[in-house]
């Protein structure tokens, strides 16, 4: 999905409604900004409580070095 936004004279951007709805963003929510070279990413800050169970079903069978438990 690619949306085009415009940077305002006050250096503000509006997140398109479709993106806000898909990511369940709400007014006042904190976003972490991460830069990679010439790219910007906004990452929603989530509470630890909301993260509970997000890794359920992940395989824990990974090869390990013999000196590791």
C-alpha positions in Angstrom: 0.0 0.0 0.0 1.4 3.4 -1.0 -0.1 6.7 0.0 1.3 10.1 -0.9 1.2 12.7 1.9 2.4 16.3 1.9 4.7 17.9 4.5 3.0 21.1 5.8 4.9 24.4 6.2 5.0 23.5 10.0 6.6 20.2 9.1 3.5 18.2 10.0 2.0 15.2 8.2 -1.5 13.7 8.3 -1.7 9.9 8.5 -4.3 8.7 5.9 -7.5 7.3 7.4 -7.0 3.9 5.8 -3.6 3.5 7.5 -5.0 4.8 10.9 -7.8 2.3 10.7 -5.6 -0.7 9.6 -3.1 0.0 12.4 -5.8 0.9 15.0 -4.1 4.3 15.7 -5.9 6.9 17.8 -5.4 10.6 18.5 -2.8 11.3 21.1 -1.0 7.9 20.6 2.8 8.0 20.7 4.8 7.0 17.7 8.5 6.3 17.6 10.3 7.8 14.7 13.1 5.7 13.1 15.4 6.9 10.3 17.3 4.6 7.9 19.4 6.6 5.5 16.9 8.7 3.6 13.8 6.8 4.9 11.5 7.6 7.8 9.4 5.0 9.7 6.8 5.7 12.3 6.3 2.8 14.8 3.3 2.9 17.1 4.3 2.6 20.7 2.4 -0.2 22.4 2.0 -1.1 26.0 3.5 -4.3 27.3 0.0 -5.5 28.3 -1.1 -5.2 24.6 1.9 -7.2 23.5 0.9 -10.3 25.6 0.6 -13.4 23.4 1.8 -11.8 20.1 4.4 -14.6 19.8 2.1 -17.4 20.5 2.7 -20.3 18.2 6.3 -19.4 17.4 8.6 -22.3 17.1 11.2 -22.6 19.8 13.1 -25.4 18.1 16.2 -23.5 16.9 19.7 -24.9 16.6 21.9 -23.8 19.6 25.6 -24.0 20.2 26.5 -26.8 22.5 27.8 -24.4 25.2 24.4 -22.7 25.4 21.4 -23.9 27.4 
